[in-house]
Amino acid sequence: MEPVYDVMTRLLTEHFGVPKDQIRPDATLEALEFDSLARLELGMLLTDTFGVSLPEDRADITLAEAAEHLTAAVAAAGAAPLPHKAVR
């Protein structure tokens, strides 16, 4: 299974059109100009992919923190991540 951070990077570029040069571990969703609707949509995509969700109240979460949270939540749930769906 692909690492969580790599899946997030692909979703950000392919689904949301975020330029690759803006995606860094220390970038926040806020800095990437994700409004509440975009954060919700990303959260739903990540939940569909991994079966766990991001904290909803954290616009300031970094991509590294989000990946760590999702990885820990998947491990705590004792389940393997769901196969990644093709992003269109």
Secondary structure in CASP SS format (residue, H / E / C, confidence):
PFRMAT SS
TARGET T0000
AUTHOR 0000-0000-0000
METHOD secondary structure of the structure
MODEL  1
M C 1.00
E C 1.00
P C 1.00
V H 1.00
Y H 1.00
D H 1.00
V H 1.00
M H 1.00
T H 1.00
R H 1.00
L H 1.00
L H 1.00
T H 1.00
E H 1.00
H H 1.00
F C 1.00
G C 1.00
V C 1.00
P C 1.00
K H 1.00
D H 1.00
Q H 1.00
I C 1.00
R C 1.00
P C 1.00
D C 1.00
A C 1.00
T E 1.00
L C 1.00
E C 1.00
A C 1.00
L C 1.00
E C 1.00
F C 1.00
D C 1.00
S H 1.00
L H 1.00
A H 1.00
R H 1.00
L H 1.00
E H 1.00
L H 1.00
G H 1.00
M H 1.00
L H 1.00
L H 1.00
T H 1.00
D H 1.00
T H 1.00
F H 1.00
G C 1.00
V C 1.00
S C 1.00
L C 1.00
P C 1.00
E C 1.00
D C 1.00
R C 1.00
A C 1.00
D C 1.00
I C 1.00
T E 1.00
L H 1.00
A H 1.00
E H 1.00
A H 1.00
A H 1.00
E H 1.00
H H 1.00
L H 1.00
T H 1.00
A H 1.00
A H 1.00
V H 1.00
A H 1.00
A H 1.00
A H 1.00
G C 1.00
A C 1.00
A C 1.00
P C 1.00
L C 1.00
P C 1.00
H C 1.00
K C 1.00
A C 1.00
V C 1.00
R C 1.00
END
